[in-house]
């Protein structure tokens, strides 16, 4: 890869400091920040602010919200362009079973990928997304310590409520609109190589809605009213748990793969001509084995010998998923009871033209029309709308140029299966956005979440990922 002398200096600095960069990454990961449990979030915000200062930010603020704080930073760069870096410093809980290494130990272990042996850092947040946050800050420091400034002006926004649906981010962006509007584009760093080293680039994200459904004897007027009773009473007493199961059974069929809620699919936009072309190219290169290997699943819902249909369904398929369901006795051993209530958590993934504020009312109307007016419904996350960027945007072109400069011809996916609140910056500030970086990580929301720190010829390690970020910033700041 041919680079300018300035880029060479910044890249050399990364190589020189990589051990310290790994240490900084481990320090951030070891700090708990589970927003679901309200565990260590304030302390993590303070640590992120300290790291902003360490890497050379000119201005750092911890901004109070109605919930968890937002960490704001500015760093003057060598360009007329400004890049808004969006990050999340909160994580999912880490107390689930199945961890082979301490969930908050930030242990570096040998790991076998499809692409070969690497060294990986195992910790909650390594993939989603404190690992990429640390890598970006490391890259900013390398710029400041080598040539005195980043290649582009930076505005940094790190929130601590993404795993709660970013309930206070929209209000913050509106309130701080004047300061944030000086940005020309938004960037969200994440490691985008899969386990065989193939790079994947996404032009957008799905939206999401998250809520609870609850059945109770008190609301229903049947079954136990205030507490669980002996299961022998089921012979003549109704079950709120079966009531919930029956209600859920009306929402979908075919193991949840066909949604029966009236109006659910009405606004779903069909793929555009550009989308169809991208999907056709993806199908030529698609290898389902790498995806199944990371998730440890045996098959997909559609046949793998029709990759174009499978990809289209993944990218443009809206879903209604049960995230958890519980009621009554769930501990070890037996306790024969008839529960007085049962609850489940549901998320809906939104595709283009679906709107988050319309989905819960559709489910409510469906339940009511099927005789389940007693099923209680509670919003858990405020949710995100779907958001897309054009491949023609300068910031997207800069990202693609960096992939190619590092020897990758990335798969270009119209939409990711996940959700990130880009819509806040896109709709409120009018900013185009991009996301990505070379490097590999995996098992977000799962035990043994990891990121590669020492890669091989096919999968980038942390140093190469940081060099990529510097190259991307330089390209965006000096293109056009």
NORKA-V33234 format. One record per pair of residues at least 4 apart in sequence whose ideal C-beta (glycine too) atoms are under 6 Angstrom apart, sorted by sequence separation. I is the first residue (numbers start at 1). GAP is how many residues later the second one is. D is the distance in Angstrom with one decimal. If there is no record, write none. Layout:
# NORKA-V33234
i:I gap:GAP d:D
i:I gap:GAP d:D
This chain:
# NORKA-V33234
i:3 gap:4 d:3.9
i:17 gap:4 d:5.6
i:40 gap:4 d:5.6
i:99 gap:4 d:4.8
i:141 gap:4 d:5.9
i:142 gap:4 d:5.9
i:150 gap:4 d:5.8
i:162 gap:4 d:5.4
i:168 gap:4 d:5.9
i:172 gap:4 d:6.0
i:176 gap:4 d:5.3
i:177 gap:4 d:5.6
i:193 gap:4 d:5.6
i:194 gap:4 d:5.2
i:229 gap:4 d:5.1
i:233 gap:4 d:4.6
i:252 gap:4 d:4.5
i:254 gap:4 d:4.8
i:271 gap:4 d:3.6
i:282 gap:4 d:5.7
i:288 gap:4 d:5.7
i:289 gap:4 d:5.9
i:307 gap:4 d:5.9
i:312 gap:4 d:5.8
i:313 gap:4 d:4.5
i:350 gap:4 d:4.2
i:389 gap:4 d:5.5
i:422 gap:4 d:5.5
i:423 gap:4 d:5.3
i:424 gap:4 d:5.7
i:425 gap:4 d:5.1
i:455 gap:4 d:4.3
i:460 gap:4 d:3.7
i:473 gap:4 d:6.0
i:475 gap:4 d:5.6
i:3 gap:5 d:5.4
i:34 gap:5 d:4.3
i:52 gap:5 d:4.2
i:64 gap:5 d:5.7
i:112 gap:5 d:5.8
i:113 gap:5 d:5.8
i:121 gap:5 d:5.5
i:125 gap:5 d:3.7
i:126 gap:5 d:4.4
i:161 gap:5 d:5.5
i:224 gap:5 d:4.9
i:253 gap:5 d:5.1
i:259 gap:5 d:4.8
i:271 gap:5 d:5.3
i:292 gap:5 d:5.2
i:367 gap:5 d:4.1
i:368 gap:5 d:5.0
i:391 gap:5 d:5.5
i:403 gap:5 d:4.5
i:426 gap:5 d:5.9
i:443 gap:5 d:5.5
i:455 gap:5 d:4.9
i:460 gap:5 d:5.4
i:35 gap:6 d:5.7
i:63 gap:6 d:6.0
i:101 gap:6 d:4.7
i:193 gap:6 d:5.2
i:217 gap:6 d:3.8
i:329 gap:6 d:4.1
i:425 gap:6 d:4.7
i:443 gap:6 d:4.5
i:455 gap:6 d:3.6
i:32 gap:7 d:5.0
i:33 gap:7 d:5.2
i:53 gap:7 d:5.4
i:62 gap:7 d:5.0
i:63 gap:7 d:4.5
i:111 gap:7 d:5.5
i:143 gap:7 d:4.2
i:192 gap:7 d:5.7
i:217 gap:7 d:4.7
i:218 gap:7 d:5.2
i:252 gap:7 d:5.3
i:302 gap:7 d:5.9
i:389 gap:7 d:5.8
i:403 gap:7 d:4.6
i:452 gap:7 d:5.8
i:454 gap:7 d:4.7
i:32 gap:8 d:3.3
i:33 gap:8 d:5.3
i:52 gap:8 d:4.5
i:192 gap:8 d:5.1
i:217 gap:8 d:4.7
i:252 gap:8 d:5.9
i:302 gap:8 d:4.6
i:329 gap:8 d:5.4
i:367 gap:8 d:5.3
i:453 gap:8 d:5.6
i:62 gap:9 d:5.8
i:63 gap:9 d:5.4
i:94 gap:9 d:3.9
i:111 gap:9 d:4.1
i:328 gap:9 d:5.3
i:452 gap:9 d:5.7
i:453 gap:9 d:4.7
i:140 gap:10 d:5.7
i:159 gap:10 d:5.4
i:251 gap:10 d:5.9
i:441 gap:10 d:3.8
i:33 gap:11 d:3.6
i:49 gap:11 d:5.3
i:61 gap:11 d:4.5
i:108 gap:11 d:5.5
i:109 gap:11 d:5.9
i:302 gap:11 d:5.7
i:328 gap:11 d:3.4
i:348 gap:11 d:5.1
i:422 gap:11 d:4.8
i:327 gap:12 d:4.5
i:440 gap:12 d:4.7
i:31 gap:13 d:4.9
i:49 gap:13 d:5.3
i:60 gap:13 d:5.0
i:108 gap:13 d:5.3
i:109 gap:13 d:5.8
i:364 gap:13 d:5.6
i:59 gap:15 d:4.2
i:106 gap:15 d:6.0
i:107 gap:15 d:5.4
i:223 gap:15 d:4.2
i:327 gap:15 d:3.0
i:31 gap:16 d:5.2
i:57 gap:16 d:4.2
i:58 gap:16 d:5.4
i:222 gap:16 d:4.2
i:223 gap:16 d:5.7
i:288 gap:16 d:5.0
i:45 gap:17 d:5.7
i:58 gap:17 d:5.9
i:106 gap:17 d:4.5
i:223 gap:17 d:4.6
i:57 gap:18 d:4.8
i:58 gap:18 d:5.5
i:325 gap:19 d:4.0
i:440 gap:19 d:4.9
i:220 gap:20 d:6.0
i:52 gap:21 d:4.1
i:101 gap:21 d:4.6
i:103 gap:21 d:5.1
i:286 gap:21 d:4.3
i:324 gap:21 d:4.7
i:439 gap:21 d:4.7
i:49 gap:22 d:5.1
i:322 gap:22 d:5.7
i:323 gap:22 d:4.3
i:438 gap:22 d:4.2
i:48 gap:23 d:4.6
i:217 gap:23 d:5.0
i:45 gap:24 d:4.6
i:216 gap:24 d:5.5
i:283 gap:24 d:4.2
i:322 gap:24 d:5.9
i:323 gap:24 d:5.7
i:215 gap:25 d:4.4
i:283 gap:25 d:4.0
i:45 gap:26 d:5.4
i:321 gap:26 d:5.3
i:439 gap:26 d:3.7
i:41 gap:27 d:5.0
i:356 gap:27 d:4.0
i:438 gap:27 d:5.7
i:155 gap:28 d:5.3
i:215 gap:28 d:4.5
i:283 gap:28 d:5.9
i:320 gap:28 d:5.4
i:437 gap:28 d:5.3
i:215 gap:29 d:3.7
i:279 gap:29 d:5.9
i:282 gap:29 d:5.3
i:356 gap:29 d:5.3
i:94 gap:30 d:3.8
i:319 gap:30 d:4.5
i:438 gap:30 d:4.9
i:437 gap:31 d:5.3
i:279 gap:32 d:5.4
i:406 gap:32 d:5.7
i:437 gap:32 d:5.9
i:91 gap:33 d:5.1
i:279 gap:33 d:5.5
i:318 gap:33 d:5.0
i:91 gap:34 d:4.1
i:352 gap:34 d:5.4
i:316 gap:35 d:5.2
i:351 gap:35 d:5.9
i:384 gap:35 d:5.0
i:387 gap:35 d:4.3
i:399 gap:35 d:4.6
i:350 gap:36 d:4.9
i:387 gap:36 d:4.2
i:384 gap:37 d:4.9
i:395 gap:37 d:5.5
i:399 gap:37 d:5.8
i:385 gap:38 d:4.3
i:396 gap:38 d:5.0
i:384 gap:39 d:5.8
i:387 gap:39 d:5.3
i:393 gap:39 d:4.2
i:395 gap:39 d:4.8
i:48 gap:41 d:5.1
i:88 gap:41 d:5.7
i:389 gap:43 d:5.2
i:257 gap:44 d:5.5
i:389 gap:44 d:5.4
i:44 gap:45 d:5.2
i:271 gap:45 d:5.7
i:87 gap:46 d:4.4
i:136 gap:53 d:4.7
i:35 gap:55 d:3.8
i:33 gap:56 d:5.6
i:37 gap:56 d:5.4
i:33 gap:57 d:5.0
i:34 gap:57 d:5.7
i:36 gap:57 d:5.2
i:132 gap:57 d:4.1
i:33 gap:58 d:5.4
i:132 gap:58 d:4.8
i:34 gap:59 d:4.9
i:129 gap:61 d:5.7
i:259 gap:61 d:5.0
i:406 gap:62 d:5.7
i:402 gap:66 d:5.6
i:405 gap:66 d:6.0
i:252 gap:68 d:6.0
i:83 gap:69 d:5.0
i:89 gap:69 d:5.0
i:402 gap:69 d:4.7
i:90 gap:70 d:4.5
i:402 gap:70 d:4.3
i:78 gap:71 d:5.0
i:81 gap:71 d:5.4
i:82 gap:71 d:4.1
i:83 gap:71 d:5.8
i:84 gap:71 d:4.7
i:85 gap:71 d:4.7
i:86 gap:71 d:5.4
i:87 gap:71 d:4.1
i:88 gap:71 d:5.6
i:89 gap:71 d:5.4
i:92 gap:71 d:5.6
i:77 gap:72 d:5.3
i:90 gap:72 d:5.9
i:77 gap:73 d:4.1
i:78 gap:73 d:5.7
i:79 gap:73 d:4.4
i:90 gap:73 d:5.2
i:399 gap:73 d:5.8
i:402 gap:73 d:5.9
i:30 gap:74 d:5.7
i:77 gap:74 d:6.0
i:88 gap:74 d:3.7
i:398 gap:74 d:5.9
i:401 gap:74 d:5.4
i:75 gap:75 d:5.8
i:77 gap:75 d:4.5
i:30 gap:76 d:4.9
i:77 gap:76 d:4.4
i:29 gap:77 d:4.7
i:398 gap:77 d:4.1
i:398 gap:78 d:4.0
i:75 gap:79 d:4.2
i:26 gap:80 d:4.0
i:74 gap:81 d:5.8
i:114 gap:81 d:4.4
i:115 gap:81 d:5.0
i:395 gap:81 d:5.7
i:398 gap:81 d:5.7
i:55 gap:82 d:4.8
i:113 gap:82 d:4.4
i:114 gap:82 d:3.9
i:115 gap:82 d:4.2
i:73 gap:83 d:3.9
i:268 gap:83 d:5.7
i:269 gap:83 d:4.2
i:269 gap:84 d:4.1
i:55 gap:85 d:4.7
i:51 gap:86 d:5.4
i:55 gap:86 d:3.7
i:241 gap:86 d:4.8
i:267 gap:86 d:4.5
i:394 gap:86 d:5.7
i:71 gap:87 d:4.3
i:267 gap:87 d:5.4
i:56 gap:88 d:3.6
i:70 gap:89 d:5.2
i:68 gap:92 d:3.4
i:68 gap:93 d:4.9
i:29 gap:94 d:4.1
i:67 gap:94 d:5.3
i:196 gap:94 d:4.9
i:195 gap:95 d:5.2
i:29 gap:96 d:5.4
i:194 gap:96 d:4.8
i:29 gap:97 d:6.0
i:241 gap:98 d:5.2
i:244 gap:98 d:4.4
i:264 gap:98 d:6.0
i:84 gap:99 d:3.7
i:195 gap:99 d:5.6
i:239 gap:99 d:6.0
i:263 gap:99 d:5.3
i:315 gap:99 d:5.4
i:82 gap:100 d:5.3
i:86 gap:100 d:5.6
i:228 gap:100 d:5.9
i:315 gap:100 d:4.9
i:29 gap:101 d:5.6
i:67 gap:101 d:4.7
i:82 gap:101 d:4.6
i:240 gap:101 d:5.5
i:241 gap:101 d:4.1
i:261 gap:101 d:5.4
i:28 gap:102 d:5.3
i:66 gap:102 d:5.3
i:70 gap:102 d:5.5
i:82 gap:102 d:5.5
i:83 gap:102 d:6.0
i:84 gap:102 d:4.6
i:85 gap:102 d:5.4
i:86 gap:102 d:5.1
i:240 gap:102 d:5.7
i:261 gap:102 d:5.7
i:65 gap:103 d:3.9
i:81 gap:103 d:4.9
i:83 gap:104 d:5.4
i:234 gap:104 d:5.2
i:262 gap:104 d:5.8
i:231 gap:105 d:4.0
i:233 gap:105 d:5.6
i:261 gap:105 d:4.5
i:28 gap:106 d:4.8
i:231 gap:106 d:5.5
i:65 gap:107 d:5.7
i:231 gap:107 d:5.0
i:25 gap:109 d:3.9
i:228 gap:109 d:4.0
i:229 gap:109 d:5.1
i:24 gap:110 d:5.9
i:48 gap:110 d:5.3
i:228 gap:111 d:4.9
i:228 gap:112 d:5.5
i:227 gap:113 d:5.6
i:224 gap:114 d:5.9
i:45 gap:115 d:5.7
i:224 gap:116 d:3.7
i:21 gap:117 d:4.1
i:41 gap:119 d:4.9
i:250 gap:120 d:4.9
i:217 gap:123 d:4.7
i:35 gap:125 d:6.0
i:216 gap:125 d:3.9
i:247 gap:125 d:4.4
i:35 gap:126 d:5.6
i:215 gap:127 d:5.2
i:14 gap:128 d:4.6
i:35 gap:128 d:4.9
i:247 gap:128 d:5.2
i:13 gap:129 d:4.3
i:35 gap:129 d:5.1
i:214 gap:129 d:4.6
i:282 gap:129 d:5.6
i:212 gap:131 d:5.9
i:213 gap:131 d:5.3
i:10 gap:132 d:5.3
i:13 gap:132 d:5.6
i:10 gap:133 d:5.3
i:13 gap:133 d:4.0
i:212 gap:133 d:5.4
i:278 gap:134 d:5.5
i:211 gap:135 d:5.8
i:10 gap:136 d:4.8
i:278 gap:136 d:5.5
i:9 gap:137 d:4.4
i:210 gap:137 d:4.7
i:9 gap:138 d:5.5
i:208 gap:139 d:5.9
i:209 gap:139 d:4.4
i:275 gap:139 d:4.7
i:6 gap:141 d:5.5
i:208 gap:141 d:5.9
i:206 gap:143 d:4.7
i:207 gap:143 d:3.2
i:206 gap:144 d:5.8
i:209 gap:147 d:5.2
i:294 gap:148 d:4.9
i:207 gap:149 d:5.4
i:211 gap:149 d:5.8
i:209 gap:150 d:4.8
i:220 gap:154 d:4.5
i:219 gap:155 d:4.3
i:219 gap:157 d:6.0
i:215 gap:160 d:5.6
i:213 gap:162 d:5.5
i:214 gap:162 d:4.3
i:213 gap:164 d:5.9
i:212 gap:166 d:4.6
i:211 gap:168 d:5.1
i:212 gap:168 d:5.8
i:211 gap:169 d:5.6
i:210 gap:170 d:4.7
i:210 gap:171 d:4.0
i:209 gap:174 d:4.2
i:208 gap:175 d:5.6
i:114 gap:176 d:5.7
i:208 gap:176 d:5.3
i:207 gap:177 d:4.7
i:207 gap:178 d:4.5
i:207 gap:179 d:4.1
i:206 gap:180 d:5.5
i:205 gap:182 d:5.8
i:204 gap:183 d:5.6
i:204 gap:184 d:3.5
i:203 gap:185 d:6.0
i:203 gap:186 d:5.4
i:199 gap:204 d:5.7
i:199 gap:209 d:4.1
i:201 gap:209 d:4.1
i:206 gap:209 d:6.0
i:185 gap:210 d:3.7
i:199 gap:211 d:4.0
i:200 gap:211 d:4.9
i:201 gap:211 d:5.3
i:202 gap:211 d:4.6
i:203 gap:211 d:5.5
i:204 gap:211 d:4.5
i:205 gap:211 d:4.9
i:208 gap:211 d:3.9
i:207 gap:212 d:5.9
i:206 gap:213 d:5.4
i:202 gap:214 d:4.1
i:205 gap:214 d:5.5
i:167 gap:215 d:4.6
i:205 gap:215 d:4.9
i:165 gap:216 d:2.5
i:164 gap:217 d:5.9
i:165 gap:217 d:4.8
i:165 gap:218 d:5.7
i:188 gap:232 d:6.0
i:201 gap:235 d:5.3
i:186 gap:239 d:4.6
i:192 gap:244 d:4.5
i:186 gap:245 d:4.7
i:190 gap:245 d:5.9
i:193 gap:245 d:5.7
i:185 gap:246 d:5.7
i:191 gap:246 d:5.9
i:185 gap:247 d:5.1
i:186 gap:247 d:4.0
i:187 gap:247 d:5.9
i:188 gap:247 d:4.1
i:193 gap:247 d:4.4
i:181 gap:248 d:5.5
i:183 gap:248 d:5.9
i:189 gap:248 d:5.2
i:191 gap:248 d:3.6
i:180 gap:249 d:5.8
i:191 gap:249 d:5.5
i:191 gap:250 d:4.4
i:173 gap:251 d:5.1
i:169 gap:252 d:5.7
i:170 gap:254 d:5.2
i:174 gap:254 d:6.0
i:166 gap:255 d:4.4
i:169 gap:255 d:5.4
i:173 gap:255 d:5.0
i:197 gap:261 d:3.3
i:197 gap:262 d:4.8
i:193 gap:266 d:5.7
i:131 gap:310 d:5.9
i:127 gap:314 d:3.7
i:126 gap:315 d:5.9
i:127 gap:315 d:5.8
i:128 gap:316 d:3.7
i:127 gap:317 d:4.5
i:131 gap:320 d:4.1
i:152 gap:321 d:4.9
i:127 gap:322 d:5.2
i:151 gap:322 d:4.6
i:126 gap:323 d:5.1
i:150 gap:323 d:5.8
i:151 gap:323 d:3.8
i:126 gap:324 d:5.3
i:127 gap:324 d:5.9
i:152 gap:324 d:5.8
i:124 gap:325 d:5.6
i:126 gap:325 d:4.1
i:152 gap:325 d:3.3
i:122 gap:326 d:5.8
i:151 gap:326 d:4.3
i:139 gap:327 d:4.3
i:122 gap:328 d:4.8
i:138 gap:328 d:5.2
i:120 gap:330 d:4.3
i:121 gap:330 d:5.3
i:135 gap:330 d:5.2
i:139 gap:330 d:4.1
i:135 gap:331 d:5.4
i:139 gap:331 d:5.0
i:120 gap:332 d:5.2
i:121 gap:332 d:5.0
i:136 gap:333 d:5.7
i:118 gap:334 d:4.8
i:119 gap:334 d:5.6
i:119 gap:335 d:3.8
i:118 gap:337 d:5.3
i:118 gap:338 d:5.9
i:116 gap:340 d:4.9
i:118 gap:341 d:5.8
i:115 gap:343 d:3.9
i:115 gap:344 d:4.7
i:99 gap:348 d:4.7
i:100 gap:348 d:5.6
i:98 gap:349 d:3.4
i:96 gap:351 d:6.0
i:92 gap:353 d:5.1
i:81 gap:396 d:5.1
i:79 gap:398 d:3.3
i:1 gap:404 d:5.3
i:22 gap:431 d:5.6
i:18 gap:445 d:4.7
i:14 gap:449 d:5.4
i:14 gap:452 d:4.9
i:14 gap:453 d:5.6
i:11 gap:456 d:4.8
i:10 gap:460 d:4.8
i:7 gap:467 d:5.8
